[in-house]
Amino acid sequence: MNINSMFDLLANRKDLVLKYFSQDGLTRQEFRELHQEFNTTEAIAEESNDYGAADYVPTSLSCFNDIQLSLIADMVNEAHLFVGDVSMEDMELFFSCSLDRPLQVSNNGLAALFLDCLRSEHLISHNWQKLIADYQLLCSYKTMKVLKRTDISSSLSEYRNRHPQTQKAFANFARKLKSMKEKEE
């Protein structure tokens, strides 16, 4: 679990914090269960927290340095994830959920697979699909409509099963990026 995931857990998942951190210790098995629950379930929305403030809502997918953003831009351009090339600045705006208009994906499944590989290495928020849909970061090449969470999820499932080599290449890239990020920290 990286720093972004830990922040998301502590800020957004009061249910899991209370469930797993109200004891004297946390076993390795309990940590695995916590990690699995964190990555596969969502918190029930609450009106406010104990301090009367609204719960934290993530406003970015991740934070990468310029070298990492450049590598990501090169990779997505090489893989033709988007219609037309994207720049390092485009990727920075994408990961900070600050795009003025959505990026047009050339293939929904391909883009979803790349992002899921980044999530698998804990490089982007575990709820990346929700953030992309909420901030309207991607649109389909075919329909020109902003991708919804269900569009992303179904495209990912479909594409992952049919393209194991592409998944392997994206996973290798994500591991390389993760090792760079760990050295930086």
N, C-alpha and C positions, 0 to 999 in steps of 0.2 A: 504494500500500500504506500503510495507516494504522498508528498506533502499536499498536493491538490485534492487527492482522495480523502486524506485525513481531515482537511479543512471542510470538505463537503459533508463528511460523516458527522463531525462535531457541530457544524452549523445547521445542517438540514435534517439529520436523522436522530432527533431526540428519543424516538422510540428505541433505536438500537443502542444509543448511549446509555439509557436507563436499563435496558435489558442486560447488556454485557459489562458495563462499567460500574454497576452498583455492588459488585462483589469485591472480596479482598484481592483476588487475582484473576488472571485470564489465562486459561490453558491454551496450548497450541491448537487443540481441537475446537475450542470455543472461538479462537481467532479465525480459524477456517470457516466456521459456521457464520460468524459475523461478516467476514469478507464475502461469502456466498450470498447472504441475505442482502448486504449492501448493494451488490452488483445485480441482483435479480428481482428486488422488490422496491416499491416506492412507499414513502411515508404518507400517512393519512394527513391531509391538509388541516392545519390548525389556524384559528383566527389570530392568535398571538401567542408569544412565548411567556414564560414566568415573569418577565420584566415589562410586559404590556406592549412590546414591540412586535411588529410583523416578522414572521420567520424569514431568514435569509433566502434570497433567490439568487442562484448563481448567474453571473452576468458574462462569463466567458467559458470557452471550452478548455483553454489552457494558455500558458505563457511560455513562449519559446524565445531563445536569443536569435540574433540576426543570422548566425551561421546555420542554426537549425532550421530557421524559416527559409533560408536560401536552399538548403538541401530538400526540404519538403516541396518547395516550388519546383525545383528541378525534377523531383520524383513524379509529382502529379502531372507535370507537362510531358515527361517521357512516357507516362502511362496513359496519357490523353484522357484524364479524368474529367476535364472540363472542355467546353467548346471554346477553343482559342487558348492561348497560353495565359498563365497567371504569373504575377510578380511576387516577390518576397513581401511587398507591401500589401498585396491582395490577401496573402496568407495571414499576415499579421491582423488585418481587419477581420478576416474570417474567424480566426481563433479567439479574437476578442469580442466576437458577436457585434461588430460595428460596421458591417457592410451597408452601403447606401441602397444597393440592389443585390438580389441573390445571384450567386454564381450558377451558371447553367451547366449541369452535369451532362456528359456525353452518354453515360450509362448509369442509371440509378444504383444498380447492384455493385458495379465496380467502385464507385465512390463510397458506398456504404461499407464495402469490404475493407477498403483502405482505412477508413476512419475507425472501424471496429478493431483492426489490427493495432492501431494507435491506442485504443481503449484497453485492449488486452494487455498491453505493456504499461498500463496506468499513466499514459502520457496525456490523455485528455479525460475530461469528466466522465464518470460512469453513466451519466444520463445525457450523453451527447445527442442522442436522437431527439429527445425532448427539446433541448436547447436549439438545435438546428431548426426544428419545426416552429418553436416559439419565436425565434428571432428571424425567421424566414431567410435562412442563409443559402438554401439551394433550391433550384427549380429544375424541372424536367426538360430535357431537350425536345422530347416528343410533344408534350402538352403545353409547355411554357408555364405550367402552374407550379406554385411553391410546393415543395415536398412536405407532406404531413408525416407524422411519426409512424403511422401504419404503412405508408408508402416505403419508407426507409427500412423498416423492420422486415416487411415481406420481400423486398428486393434483396436485402442482405441474405436472408435464409435461402432464397432461390439461387442466388449467384454463388454463394459459398459452396454449396453442394456440387455445382457443375464446374468450378474452376479452382481445383486444389493447387495448381502450380502458381497461379496468380496470388492466391492466399499465402503461399510459402514465400514468394518474393516480397510481398508487403510485410509479412511477419519478420523477415530478416531485416528489412529496412527499419521497422519499428524497434527491433532489438538494438540495432546500431544507434539509432536516435536516443534510446533509453540509456545506453552506456555513455553517450556524450553528456546527457543531462545529469547522470549520476556523478560523473567526473567534475562537472561544473558545481554541483552542490557540495 
